[in-house]
Amino acid sequence: MMRPDVKSMDRKELAAFVAELGEKPFRAIQLFEWLHAKRADSFEEMTNLSGAFRKRLAESSRLVCLKQVKVQVSADGTRKYLFALEDGNVIESVLMRYRHGNSVCISSQAGCRMGCRFCASTLDGLVRNLAPSEMLDQIYRIGKDIEERISNVVVMGTGEPLDNYENLLKFIGLLNDEKGQNISQRNITVSTCGIVPGVHDLAKERLGITLALSLHAPNQKKRLSLMPVASAYGIEEVVDACRQYFEKTGRRVTFEYSLIGGVNDSAEDAAELAALLSGMNCHVNLIPVNPVKERDFLPSDRAAVRAFKERLSLEKINATVRREMGRDIDGACGQLRHAHLNVES
């Protein structure tokens, strides 16, 4: 039987675990801070804990620490990491540097089962969900590597976060804890391809996070051709769930829209998208798609991107074009992991 994962425990769970080991309650706070504020790599580093306690911790629990397999550095400062998990699986994460601070995009699953046609994450299928500790440690490893604070976190890497719902909630709580990294919920974004029941469940939590919906099409027919999840949840149902999310949380929803040349970037597409989102407090993030060699899709040219944005603005839809980052280092979700797995096989 696998030993308990202490880095995935919240403070209440950790207090109960420490009590079982015969230690006083304040030891749980010390342990929590070593795990999440100081980002310790081993129990031996926890020098204000007694040697006997550290020995019991090592014998009765496990401390999840990812192993850095590879890092690619872009000319624009973006850094893409490949990490190995305890079981030999690999995941990827991305550091993006902005004027407002360092942002890390993390994976929530090893692989993905959503099957989006333009995404490399799904090429090798879903292996398993990540534990809260494995999601957190992507941020901790990168922060320690660059020796700088991570101020923003985006759960938008490999995997569908709402397909790993309970672990996602635990992760957010631990990341937000004042005794840990204390990253504000307003600086956490969770991206979903549109698992409608999960959106409704998340709304009930009334968190301060930003919800991002991967839309990528202006109508059901085109969305279904790009995203198999649309066969389960139609585009109108997905957008309505986002409207309800805003009504319950007061948090503006972001719609991610990958612009694919000749597929979803016409003037008619822009007009249809504007009509779909009309009257909604939202933001559209336009993203020229990252080419993936296993797919035939190419990004829209600059003129098409500009015209698409201008049409949305004309229709009073708030939109920006995401700055292209990391394209010279396989910046698209899943590309580095997929390349590694192909070499291994």
C-alpha positions as YAML, in Angstrom:
chain: A
units: angstrom
residues:
- id: 1
  name: MET
  ca: [0.00, 0.00, 0.00]
- id: 2
  name: MET
  ca: [1.34, 3.43, -0.96]
- id: 3
  name: ARG
  ca: [2.32, 5.69, 1.92]
- id: 4
  name: PRO
  ca: [0.31, 8.92, 2.43]
- id: 5
  name: ASP
  ca: [1.28, 11.93, 0.31]
- id: 6
  name: VAL
  ca: [1.86, 14.72, 2.85]
- id: 7
  name: LYS
  ca: [2.18, 17.50, 0.25]
- id: 8
  name: SER
  ca: [-1.41, 16.81, -0.89]
- id: 9
  name: MET
  ca: [-2.80, 17.24, 2.64]
- id: 10
  name: ASP
  ca: [-4.47, 20.48, 3.70]
- id: 11
  name: ARG
  ca: [-3.72, 21.88, 7.13]
- id: 12
  name: LYS
  ca: [-6.57, 20.04, 8.84]
- id: 13
  name: GLU
  ca: [-5.54, 16.70, 7.32]
- id: 14
  name: LEU
  ca: [-1.90, 17.32, 8.15]
- id: 15
  name: ALA
  ca: [-2.78, 18.13, 11.77]
- id: 16
  name: ALA
  ca: [-4.62, 14.82, 12.10]
- id: 17
  name: PHE
  ca: [-1.72, 12.94, 10.49]
- id: 18
  name: VAL
  ca: [0.85, 14.57, 12.79]
- id: 19
  name: ALA
  ca: [-1.31, 13.77, 15.83]
- id: 20
  name: GLU
  ca: [-1.36, 10.11, 14.79]
- id: 21
  name: LEU
  ca: [2.43, 10.21, 14.89]
- id: 22
  name: GLY
  ca: [2.27, 11.45, 18.49]
- id: 23
  name: GLU
  ca: [3.40, 15.01, 17.80]
- id: 24
  name: LYS
  ca: [1.98, 18.28, 19.13]
- id: 25
  name: PRO
  ca: [-0.31, 20.43, 16.90]
- id: 26
  name: PHE
  ca: [2.28, 23.18, 16.24]
- id: 27
  name: ARG
  ca: [4.43, 20.60, 14.46]
- id: 28
  name: ALA
  ca: [1.78, 20.37, 11.75]
- id: 29
  name: ILE
  ca: [2.14, 24.10, 11.01]
- id: 30
  name: GLN
  ca: [5.91, 23.77, 10.88]
- id: 31
  name: LEU
  ca: [5.63, 20.81, 8.52]
- id: 32
  name: PHE
  ca: [3.11, 22.64, 6.32]
- id: 33
  name: GLU
  ca: [5.43, 25.63, 6.00]
- id: 34
  name: TRP
  ca: [8.38, 23.41, 5.09]
- id: 35
  name: LEU
  ca: [6.28, 21.73, 2.42]
- id: 36
  name: HIS
  ca: [4.61, 24.77, 0.87]
- id: 37
  name: ALA
  ca: [6.39, 28.00, 1.88]
- id: 38
  name: LYS
  ca: [9.99, 26.74, 1.92]
- id: 39
  name: ARG
  ca: [9.34, 24.06, -0.73]
- id: 40
  name: ALA
  ca: [11.61, 21.50, 0.95]
- id: 41
  name: ASP
  ca: [12.97, 18.69, -1.20]
- id: 42
  name: SER
  ca: [13.34, 16.23, 1.69]
- id: 43
  name: PHE
  ca: [12.35, 15.67, 5.29]
- id: 44
  name: GLU
  ca: [16.02, 16.02, 6.26]
- id: 45
  name: GLU
  ca: [15.90, 19.71, 5.31]
- id: 46
  name: MET
  ca: [13.29, 20.37, 8.01]
- id: 47
  name: THR
  ca: [15.81, 21.28, 10.65]
- id: 48
  name: ASN
  ca: [13.41, 22.64, 13.30]
- id: 49
  name: LEU
  ca: [11.75, 19.20, 13.47]
- id: 50
  name: SER
  ca: [13.37, 16.62, 15.71]
- id: 51
  name: GLY
  ca: [15.42, 13.88, 14.12]
- id: 52
  name: ALA
  ca: [13.04, 11.27, 15.50]
- id: 53
  name: PHE
  ca: [10.03, 13.03, 13.97]
- id: 54
  name: ARG
  ca: [11.74, 13.36, 10.59]
- id: 55
  name: LYS
  ca: [12.55, 9.66, 10.69]
- id: 56
  name: ARG
  ca: [8.90, 8.77, 11.44]
- id: 57
  name: LEU
  ca: [7.77, 11.03, 8.60]
- id: 58
  name: ALA
  ca: [10.13, 9.32, 6.15]
- id: 59
  name: GLU
  ca: [8.95, 5.90, 7.29]
- id: 60
  name: SER
  ca: [5.21, 6.65, 7.34]
- id: 61
  name: SER
  ca: [4.70, 9.07, 4.43]
- id: 62
  name: ARG
  ca: [6.13, 10.22, 1.13]
- id: 63
  name: LEU
  ca: [7.24, 13.63, -0.04]
- id: 64
  name: VAL
  ca: [6.42, 14.16, -3.72]
- id: 65
  name: CYS
  ca: [9.17, 16.04, -5.57]
- id: 66
  name: LEU
  ca: [9.22, 16.11, -9.34]
- id: 67
  name: LYS
  ca: [12.43, 15.44, -11.21]
- id: 68
  name: GLN
  ca: [13.41, 17.90, -13.92]
- id: 69
  name: VAL
  ca: [14.11, 15.93, -17.10]
- id: 70
  name: LYS
  ca: [14.56, 18.76, -19.55]
- id: 71
  name: VAL
  ca: [14.14, 22.51, -19.89]
- id: 72
  name: GLN
  ca: [13.94, 24.45, -23.13]
- id: 73
  name: VAL
  ca: [14.53, 28.20, -23.11]
- id: 74
  name: SER
  ca: [12.99, 30.44, -25.76]
- id: 75
  name: ALA
  ca: [14.51, 33.59, -27.18]
- id: 76
  name: ASP
  ca: [11.58, 35.47, -25.60]
- id: 77
  name: GLY
  ca: [12.43, 34.18, -22.10]
- id: 78
  name: THR
  ca: [9.76, 31.50, -21.98]
- id: 79
  name: ARG
  ca: [10.96, 28.29, -20.32]
- id: 80
  name: LYS
  ca: [9.33, 24.93, -20.97]
- id: 81
  name: TYR
  ca: [9.94, 22.15, -18.45]
- id: 82
  name: LEU
  ca: [9.56, 18.40, -18.69]
- id: 83
  name: PHE
  ca: [9.17, 16.74, -15.29]
- id: 84
  name: ALA
  ca: [9.24, 13.06, -14.34]
- id: 85
  name: LEU
  ca: [6.72, 11.70, -11.81]
- id: 86
  name: GLU
  ca: [7.42, 8.98, -9.26]
- id: 87
  name: ASP
  ca: [5.83, 6.32, -11.47]
- id: 88
  name: GLY
  ca: [7.90, 7.23, -14.54]
- id: 89
  name: ASN
  ca: [5.24, 9.27, -16.31]
- id: 90
  name: VAL
  ca: [6.24, 12.70, -17.61]
- id: 91
  name: ILE
  ca: [4.41, 16.03, -17.62]
- id: 92
  name: GLU
  ca: [5.22, 19.49, -18.87]
- id: 93
  name: SER
  ca: [4.93, 23.03, -17.53]
- id: 94
  name: VAL
  ca: [5.70, 26.48, -18.94]
- id: 95
  name: LEU
  ca: [7.12, 29.62, -17.34]
- id: 96
  name: MET
  ca: [6.09, 32.87, -19.02]
- id: 97
  name: ARG
  ca: [7.61, 36.18, -18.00]
- id: 98
  name: TYR
  ca: [5.43, 39.28, -18.11]
- id: 99
  name: ARG
  ca: [5.83, 42.83, -16.86]
- id: 100
  name: HIS
  ca: [3.31, 42.08, -14.11]
- id: 101
  name: GLY
  ca: [5.24, 39.02, -12.88]
- id: 102
  name: ASN
  ca: [6.06, 35.38, -13.52]
- id: 103
  name: SER
  ca: [3.27, 33.11, -14.69]
- id: 104
  name: VAL
  ca: [3.41, 29.31, -14.72]
- id: 105
  name: CYS
  ca: [1.14, 27.14, -16.84]
- id: 106
  name: ILE
  ca: [0.78, 23.69, -15.30]
- id: 107
  name: SER
  ca: [-0.58, 20.31, -16.30]
- id: 108
  name: SER
  ca: [-3.47, 18.73, -14.38]
- id: 109
  name: GLN
  ca: [-3.22, 15.25, -15.92]
- id: 110
  name: ALA
  ca: [-0.62, 12.98, -17.47]
- id: 111
  name: GLY
  ca: [-2.04, 13.00, -20.98]
- id: 112
  name: CYS
  ca: [-5.58, 13.96, -21.93]
- id: 113
  name: ARG
  ca: [-8.67, 12.18, -23.17]
- id: 114
  name: MET
  ca: [-10.53, 15.16, -24.66]
- id: 115
  name: GLY
  ca: [-9.25, 14.62, -28.22]
- id: 116
  name: CYS
  ca: [-9.13, 18.23, -29.44]
- id: 117
  name: ARG
  ca: [-7.99, 18.08, -33.07]
- id: 118
  name: PHE
  ca: [-5.42, 20.89, -32.91]
- id: 119
  name: CYS
  ca: [-3.76, 19.92, -29.61]
- id: 120
  name: ALA
  ca: [-0.69, 17.74, -29.01]
- id: 121
  name: SER
  ca: [-1.72, 16.96, -25.41]
- id: 122
  name: THR
  ca: [-4.22, 14.36, -26.50]
- id: 123
  name: LEU
  ca: [-2.03, 12.51, -29.02]
- id: 124
  name: ASP
  ca: [-0.94, 9.90, -26.48]
- id: 125
  name: GLY
  ca: [-4.25, 9.64, -24.61]
- id: 126
  name: LEU
  ca: [-4.90, 9.93, -20.88]
- id: 127
  name: VAL
  ca: [-2.66, 8.03, -18.46]
- id: 128
  name: ARG
  ca: [-3.92, 9.33, -15.11]
- id: 129
  name: ASN
  ca: [-4.90, 12.33, -13.00]
- id: 130
  name: LEU
  ca: [-2.26, 14.30, -11.14]
- id: 131
  name: ALA
  ca: [-2.38, 14.55, -7.35]
- id: 132
  name: PRO
  ca: [-2.52, 18.03, -5.77]
- id: 133
  name: SER
  ca: [1.14, 17.62, -4.80]
- id: 134
  name: GLU
  ca: [2.13, 16.92, -8.41]
- id: 135
  name: MET
  ca: [0.28, 20.01, -9.60]
- id: 136
  name: LEU
  ca: [1.82, 22.17, -6.87]
- id: 137
  name: ASP
  ca: [5.34, 20.88, -7.35]
- id: 138
  name: GLN
  ca: [5.45, 22.05, -10.94]
- id: 139
  name: ILE
  ca: [5.20, 25.59, -9.54]
- id: 140
  name: TYR
  ca: [7.60, 24.90, -6.67]
- id: 141
  name: ARG
  ca: [10.30, 23.36, -8.93]
- id: 142
  name: ILE
  ca: [10.13, 26.25, -11.39]
- id: 143
  name: GLY
  ca: [10.18, 28.88, -8.64]
- id: 144
  name: LYS
  ca: [13.27, 27.29, -7.11]
- id: 145
  name: ASP
  ca: [14.92, 26.93, -10.52]
- id: 146
  name: ILE
  ca: [14.62, 30.61, -11.41]
- id: 147
  name: GLU
  ca: [14.93, 31.79, -7.78]
- id: 148
  name: GLU
  ca: [12.01, 34.17, -8.27]
- id: 149
  name: ARG
  ca: [8.45, 34.34, -7.02]
- id: 150
  name: ILE
  ca: [5.65, 32.89, -9.13]
- id: 151
  name: SER
  ca: [2.75, 35.33, -8.98]
- id: 152
  name: ASN
  ca: [0.26, 33.83, -11.45]
- id: 153
  name: VAL
  ca: [-0.78, 30.27, -12.17]
- id: 154
  name: VAL
  ca: [-2.72, 28.97, -15.16]
- id: 155
  name: VAL
  ca: [-4.10, 25.42, -15.16]
- id: 156
  name: MET
  ca: [-4.05, 25.24, -18.93]
- id: 157
  name: GLY
  ca: [-1.34, 22.71, -19.76]
- id: 158
  name: THR
  ca: [-1.84, 19.04, -20.54]
- id: 159
  name: GLY
  ca: [-5.15, 17.64, -19.31]
- id: 160
  name: GLU
  ca: [-8.69, 18.77, -18.57]
- id: 161
  name: PRO
  ca: [-8.77, 20.25, -15.03]
- id: 162
  name: LEU
  ca: [-12.48, 19.59, -14.51]
- id: 163
  name: ASP
  ca: [-11.81, 15.94, -15.34]
- id: 164
  name: ASN
  ca: [-9.69, 15.96, -12.15]
- id: 165
  name: TYR
  ca: [-12.11, 18.03, -10.11]
- id: 166
  name: GLU
  ca: [-11.47, 17.09, -6.46]
- id: 167
  name: ASN
  ca: [-7.71, 17.25, -6.85]
- id: 168
  name: LEU
  ca: [-8.07, 20.62, -8.59]
- id: 169
  name: LEU
  ca: [-10.02, 22.07, -5.65]
- id: 170
  name: LYS
  ca: [-7.46, 20.76, -3.15]
- id: 171
  name: PHE
  ca: [-4.65, 22.23, -5.28]
- id: 172
  name: ILE
  ca: [-6.29, 25.68, -5.36]
- id: 173
  name: GLY
  ca: [-6.80, 25.65, -1.60]
- id: 174
  name: LEU
  ca: [-3.17, 24.69, -0.92]
- id: 175
  name: LEU
  ca: [-1.77, 27.22, -3.40]
- id: 176
  name: ASN
  ca: [-3.92, 29.97, -1.88]
- id: 177
  name: ASP
  ca: [-3.08, 29.10, 1.76]
- id: 178
  name: GLU
  ca: [-1.47, 32.00, 3.64]
- id: 179
  name: LYS
  ca: [1.01, 29.60, 5.26]
- id: 180
  name: GLY
  ca: [2.14, 28.40, 1.83]
- id: 181
  name: GLN
  ca: [2.74, 30.29, -1.41]
- id: 182
  name: ASN
  ca: [-0.28, 32.49, -0.64]
- id: 183
  name: ILE
  ca: [-1.09, 33.06, -4.32]
- id: 184
  name: SER
  ca: [-4.35, 34.95, -4.57]
- id: 185
  name: GLN
  ca: [-7.27, 33.12, -6.17]
- id: 186
  name: ARG
  ca: [-7.60, 36.13, -8.47]
- id: 187
  name: ASN
  ca: [-4.19, 35.17, -9.87]
- id: 188
  name: ILE
  ca: [-5.27, 31.61, -10.65]
- id: 189
  name: THR
  ca: [-6.91, 30.70, -13.96]
- id: 190
  name: VAL
  ca: [-8.52, 27.33, -14.66]
- id: 191
  name: SER
  ca: [-9.15, 26.40, -18.29]
- id: 192
  name: THR
  ca: [-11.75, 23.87, -19.40]
- id: 193
  name: CYS
  ca: [-12.80, 22.60, -22.80]
- id: 194
  name: GLY
  ca: [-16.40, 22.70, -21.59]
- id: 195
  name: ILE
  ca: [-17.32, 20.01, -19.05]
- id: 196
  name: VAL
  ca: [-20.67, 21.61, -18.24]
- id: 197
  name: PRO
  ca: [-21.44, 19.78, -14.96]
- id: 198
  name: GLY
  ca: [-17.96, 20.72, -13.75]
- id: 199
  name: VAL
  ca: [-18.54, 24.39, -14.60]
- id: 200
  name: HIS
  ca: [-21.76, 24.35, -12.58]
- id: 201
  name: ASP
  ca: [-20.02, 22.62, -9.67]
- id: 202
  name: LEU
  ca: [-17.18, 25.12, -9.76]
- id: 203
  name: ALA
  ca: [-19.65, 28.01, -9.73]
- id: 204
  name: LYS
  ca: [-21.15, 26.66, -6.49]
- id: 205
  name: GLU
  ca: [-17.72, 26.90, -4.85]
- id: 206
  name: ARG
  ca: [-17.82, 30.69, -5.40]
- id: 207
  name: LEU
  ca: [-14.06, 30.92, -5.72]
- id: 208
  name: GLY
  ca: [-12.24, 34.05, -6.81]
- id: 209
  name: ILE
  ca: [-10.44, 32.31, -9.67]
- id: 210
  name: THR
  ca: [-10.79, 33.11, -13.37]
- id: 211
  name: LEU
  ca: [-12.57, 30.53, -15.50]
- id: 212
  name: ALA
  ca: [-11.30, 30.19, -19.08]
- id: 213
  name: LEU
  ca: [-13.40, 28.29, -21.60]
- id: 214
  name: SER
  ca: [-11.70, 26.79, -24.65]
- id: 215
  name: LEU
  ca: [-14.28, 27.71, -27.29]
- id: 216
  name: HIS
  ca: [-12.34, 27.79, -30.59]
- id: 217
  name: ALA
  ca: [-15.43, 27.94, -32.84]
- id: 218
  name: PRO
  ca: [-18.44, 30.22, -33.35]
- id: 219
  name: ASN
  ca: [-21.03, 27.49, -33.85]
- id: 220
  name: GLN
  ca: [-21.78, 23.89, -32.92]
- id: 221
  name: LYS
  ca: [-20.86, 22.37, -36.28]
- id: 222
  name: LYS
  ca: [-17.36, 23.84, -36.36]
- id: 223
  name: ARG
  ca: [-16.78, 23.21, -32.66]
- id: 224
  name: LEU
  ca: [-17.72, 19.56, -33.08]
- id: 225
  name: SER
  ca: [-15.24, 19.23, -35.94]
- id: 226
  name: LEU
  ca: [-12.46, 20.55, -33.69]
- id: 227
  name: MET
  ca: [-13.48, 19.34, -30.23]
- id: 228
  name: PRO
  ca: [-15.15, 15.96, -29.64]
- id: 229
  name: VAL
  ca: [-16.41, 17.15, -26.24]
- id: 230
  name: ALA
  ca: [-18.99, 19.18, -28.20]
- id: 231
  name: SER
  ca: [-20.88, 15.95, -28.89]
- id: 232
  name: ALA
  ca: [-21.66, 15.74, -25.16]
- id: 233
  name: TYR
  ca: [-22.11, 19.45, -24.44]
- id: 234
  name: GLY
  ca: [-23.40, 21.69, -27.21]
- id: 235
  name: ILE
  ca: [-21.99, 25.16, -27.71]
- id: 236
  name: GLU
  ca: [-25.15, 26.94, -26.51]
- id: 237
  name: GLU
  ca: [-25.17, 24.81, -23.34]
- id: 238
  name: VAL
  ca: [-21.50, 25.55, -22.70]
- id: 239
  name: VAL
  ca: [-21.88, 29.31, -23.15]
- id: 240
  name: ASP
  ca: [-25.01, 29.31, -20.98]
- id: 241
  name: ALA
  ca: [-23.05, 27.54, -18.22]
- id: 242
  name: CYS
  ca: [-20.46, 30.33, -18.45]
- id: 243
  name: ARG
  ca: [-23.19, 32.97, -18.16]
- id: 244
  name: GLN
  ca: [-24.43, 31.25, -15.03]
- id: 245
  name: TYR
  ca: [-20.87, 31.05, -13.70]
- id: 246
  name: PHE
  ca: [-20.59, 34.84, -13.93]
- id: 247
  name: GLU
  ca: [-24.00, 35.33, -12.30]
- id: 248
  name: LYS
  ca: [-23.02, 33.17, -9.31]
- id: 249
  name: THR
  ca: [-19.42, 34.31, -8.84]
- id: 250
  name: GLY
  ca: [-19.25, 37.80, -10.31]
- id: 251
  name: ARG
  ca: [-16.07, 36.71, -12.10]
- id: 252
  name: ARG
  ca: [-15.76, 37.54, -15.78]
- id: 253
  name: VAL
  ca: [-15.23, 34.49, -17.98]
- id: 254
  name: THR
  ca: [-12.44, 34.34, -20.55]
- id: 255
  name: PHE
  ca: [-13.07, 32.55, -23.85]
- id: 256
  name: GLU
  ca: [-10.00, 31.05, -25.49]
- id: 257
  name: TYR
  ca: [-10.25, 31.08, -29.27]
- id: 258
  name: SER
  ca: [-7.43, 29.51, -31.33]
- id: 259
  name: LEU
  ca: [-7.39, 31.08, -34.78]
- id: 260
  name: ILE
  ca: [-6.80, 28.44, -37.46]
- id: 261
  name: GLY
  ca: [-6.15, 29.65, -40.98]
- id: 262
  name: GLY
  ca: [-9.12, 28.98, -43.26]
- id: 263
  name: VAL
  ca: [-11.03, 27.09, -40.58]
- id: 264
  name: ASN
  ca: [-12.51, 29.49, -38.02]
- id: 265
  name: ASP
  ca: [-11.06, 32.92, -38.82]
- id: 266
  name: SER
  ca: [-13.40, 34.44, -41.42]
- id: 267
  name: ALA
  ca: [-15.45, 37.63, -41.08]
- id: 268
  name: GLU
  ca: [-18.56, 35.44, -40.86]
- id: 269
  name: ASP
  ca: [-16.96, 33.47, -38.01]
- id: 270
  name: ALA
  ca: [-16.22, 36.69, -36.12]
- id: 271
  name: ALA
  ca: [-19.78, 37.95, -36.59]
- id: 272
  name: GLU
  ca: [-21.23, 34.64, -35.45]
- id: 273
  name: LEU
  ca: [-18.96, 34.55, -32.40]
- id: 274
  name: ALA
  ca: [-19.98, 38.08, -31.47]
- id: 275
  name: ALA
  ca: [-23.66, 37.12, -31.69]
- id: 276
  name: LEU
  ca: [-23.07, 34.03, -29.55]
- id: 277
  name: LEU
  ca: [-21.45, 36.07, -26.77]
- id: 278
  name: SER
  ca: [-23.64, 39.16, -27.11]
- id: 279
  name: GLY
  ca: [-24.55, 40.82, -23.82]
- id: 280
  name: MET
  ca: [-22.16, 38.69, -21.79]
- id: 281
  name: ASN
  ca: [-19.53, 40.07, -19.42]
- id: 282
  name: CYS
  ca: [-16.57, 38.24, -20.92]
- id: 283
  name: HIS
  ca: [-13.20, 38.53, -22.56]
- id: 284
  name: VAL
  ca: [-12.06, 36.76, -25.74]
- id: 285
  name: ASN
  ca: [-8.43, 35.72, -25.91]
- id: 286
  name: LEU
  ca: [-7.47, 35.24, -29.56]
- id: 287
  name: ILE
  ca: [-4.59, 32.81, -30.06]
- id: 288
  name: PRO
  ca: [-2.96, 32.11, -33.44]
- id: 289
  name: VAL
  ca: [-2.78, 28.32, -33.20]
- id: 290
  name: ASN
  ca: [0.62, 26.74, -32.56]
- id: 291
  name: PRO
  ca: [1.44, 24.36, -35.43]
- id: 292
  name: VAL
  ca: [1.66, 20.70, -34.43]
- id: 293
  name: LYS
  ca: [3.42, 18.48, -36.96]
- id: 294
  name: GLU
  ca: [0.91, 15.63, -36.42]
- id: 295
  name: ARG
  ca: [-1.93, 18.00, -37.39]
- id: 296
  name: ASP
  ca: [-2.62, 19.94, -40.59]
- id: 297
  name: PHE
  ca: [-3.71, 23.19, -38.92]
- id: 298
  name: LEU
  ca: [-1.78, 26.41, -39.48]
- id: 299
  name: PRO
  ca: [-2.21, 29.77, -37.70]
- id: 300
  name: SER
  ca: [-4.18, 32.57, -39.27]
- id: 301
  name: ASP
  ca: [-2.09, 35.29, -40.89]
- id: 302
  name: ARG
  ca: [-1.70, 38.67, -39.21]
- id: 303
  name: ALA
  ca: [-4.27, 40.38, -41.42]
- id: 304
  name: ALA
  ca: [-6.92, 37.78, -40.60]
- id: 305
  name: VAL
  ca: [-6.14, 38.01, -36.87]
- id: 306
  name: ARG
  ca: [-6.38, 41.79, -36.94]
- id: 307
  name: ALA
  ca: [-9.63, 41.75, -38.91]
- id: 308
  name: PHE
  ca: [-11.16, 39.17, -36.57]
- id: 309
  name: LYS
  ca: [-10.32, 41.24, -33.49]
- id: 310
  name: GLU
  ca: [-11.61, 44.44, -35.09]
- id: 311
  name: ARG
  ca: [-14.94, 42.80, -35.93]
- id: 312
  name: LEU
  ca: [-15.36, 41.62, -32.33]
- id: 313
  name: SER
  ca: [-14.52, 45.11, -31.05]
- id: 314
  name: LEU
  ca: [-17.06, 46.60, -33.45]
- id: 315
  name: GLU
  ca: [-19.67, 44.32, -31.90]
- id: 316
  name: LYS
  ca: [-18.66, 45.45, -28.37]
- id: 317
  name: ILE
  ca: [-16.90, 42.17, -27.51]
- id: 318
  name: ASN
  ca: [-13.76, 42.71, -25.44]
- id: 319
  name: ALA
  ca: [-10.90, 40.89, -27.18]
- id: 320
  name: THR
  ca: [-7.12, 40.78, -27.21]
- id: 321
  name: VAL
  ca: [-4.57, 38.82, -29.22]
- id: 322
  name: ARG
  ca: [-2.34, 36.72, -27.01]
- id: 323
  name: ARG
  ca: [1.33, 37.43, -27.46]
- id: 324
  name: GLU
  ca: [2.96, 34.42, -29.14]
- id: 325
  name: MET
  ca: [5.45, 32.90, -26.74]
- id: 326
  name: GLY
  ca: [7.68, 29.86, -26.89]
- id: 327
  name: ARG
  ca: [7.00, 28.87, -30.48]
- id: 328
  name: ASP
  ca: [10.71, 28.17, -31.01]
- id: 329
  name: ILE
  ca: [10.66, 25.62, -28.15]
- id: 330
  name: ASP
  ca: [7.55, 23.57, -28.98]
- id: 331
  name: GLY
  ca: [5.38, 25.98, -27.00]
- id: 332
  name: ALA
  ca: [2.02, 24.34, -27.69]
- id: 333
  name: CYS
  ca: [0.45, 22.19, -24.98]
- id: 334
  name: GLY
  ca: [1.76, 18.63, -25.05]
- id: 335
  name: GLN
  ca: [4.45, 19.03, -27.71]
- id: 336
  name: LEU
  ca: [7.48, 18.53, -25.48]
- id: 337
  name: ARG
  ca: [5.94, 15.56, -23.66]
- id: 338
  name: HIS
  ca: [4.85, 13.94, -26.93]
- id: 339
  name: ALA
  ca: [8.30, 14.37, -28.47]
- id: 340
  name: HIS
  ca: [9.90, 12.82, -25.36]
- id: 341
  name: LEU
  ca: [7.53, 9.85, -25.40]
- id: 342
  name: ASN
  ca: [8.18, 9.24, -29.09]
- id: 343
  name: VAL
  ca: [11.94, 9.18, -28.51]
- id: 344
  name: GLU
  ca: [11.48, 6.81, -25.56]
- id: 345
  name: SER
  ca: [9.37, 4.43, -27.65]
...
